[in-house]
Amino acid sequence: MATTNPILENSFASARSAPGLLVLLAAMEPETLQTVLSTLASLPSAEGMIVATPDAPATESWHSLKIIPVPSAVSSWTLTAAEFVLANQLAEQNEARAILILGPASASLRPSGLRELSNAVLNTPTDLAIPCYEMPPHAGLVNSAILYPLTRALFASRARFPLAIDLGLSRRMAERLASVAERLSALNQNTSLVWPVSEAAVAGFAVNEFDVGPRAQPQPADPDINAILASVTGSLFAEIDAKAAFWQRARQTPVARHPMQPPQISDASADITPMLDTFRLAYTNLREIWSLVLPPNTLIGLKRLYATDATAFQMPEHLWARIVYDFVLAYRLRTINRGHLLGALIPLYLAWVASHINITSSGTGVEQHIEAVAGAFEAEKPYLVSRWRWPDRFNP
């Protein structure tokens, strides 16, 4: 009597023979490419793996990997619309079941991190596998101050790096992101940012975060904080505006994961004086502009901070949350020119950074404070919803 099901066996055989993971790599030096290919070849998912790279490998010894050439994308420190369109096209052409996009400097990623990201989208119901990087205390503060708290409060996601530069994607997640990216490309915005976490949230797709350890962070070609902050926050503010119907409904944020690393206490070596000088100068020169964006109670809070000595300078988390929310609202309403608006946010962001350094050098763990900030954004979400629906209610 037969003890096996031939139909089931054929199904498994077909799945094993089908292409598995498509890996899209950023441009990199030949030696670095060899390191990345060696790591990919060591993964359990290497069988059937397709690696798309703009750089031809120095040797042809990667027999377990199918390597295909792709055009070199515009160099960027983060993923852009063009990468998502290309990744989806390649997955369709090669019938890949899932995608792993690795951004610049991906050679610094541990094999264990790549294994978890690839396994999640190949072998579990995860649609978006997003890394949680281990960062130095004062790194990635635009993310910690604005991107993470806003994404967590409005899209009910605890993804610590919502603009991560390495991602695992299911096919349907890739198709959705490519659709968004194609719309941006049609508007000649091929280098625009796409926000995978919010897209997954709106679609109801499964998002999981994985600890990948430390990672070398690629630097923008223009390291000017003014340009970076304006570009990234402007893109996120536009995303929030476009998805207002979604985030205004109440949603429960997932339970926090166990922290990957022990609490970090930052040292006081960072000089906050230039940041506070910028904030105080802006308080003198930009109060008229701020008064168009911020309600009277917030301006009173800023007045107190203006008069606070540097050693005691600490911005309350709820004050910062309301400031950011009011700038989101002003972006939507075009209260002032959007370029001027985002420029007016920069001195306030620097004041937050100075406060964060003071707080975390006095005994509060870095992640502990960032989680407190994110919690304040969640608590103040009704404030944003009220102002969004009735923007004149709090006007003087």
Secondary structure, DSSP 8 states (H G I E B T S, - for coil): ---S-HHHHHHHHHHHHS--EEEEE----HHHHHHHHHHHHTSGGGTTEEEEESS--S-S--TTEEEEE-------SS--HHHHHHHHHHHHHHT-SEEEEE-TTGGGS-HHHHHHHHHHHHHSS-SEEEEEEE--TTS-HHIIIIIHHHHHHHH----S-TT-SEEEEEHHHHHHHHHHHHHHHHTT-TT----HHHHHHHHT--EEEEEEEE------SS--HHHHHHHHHHHHHHHHHHTHHHHTS----------SS------S-S--HHHHHHHHHHHHHSHHHHHHHS-HHHHHHHHHHHTS-GGG----HHHHHHHHHHHHHHHHHTSS-HHHHHHHHHHHHHHHHHHHHHHHTTT--HHHHHHHHHHHHHHTHHHHHHHHHSTTTT--
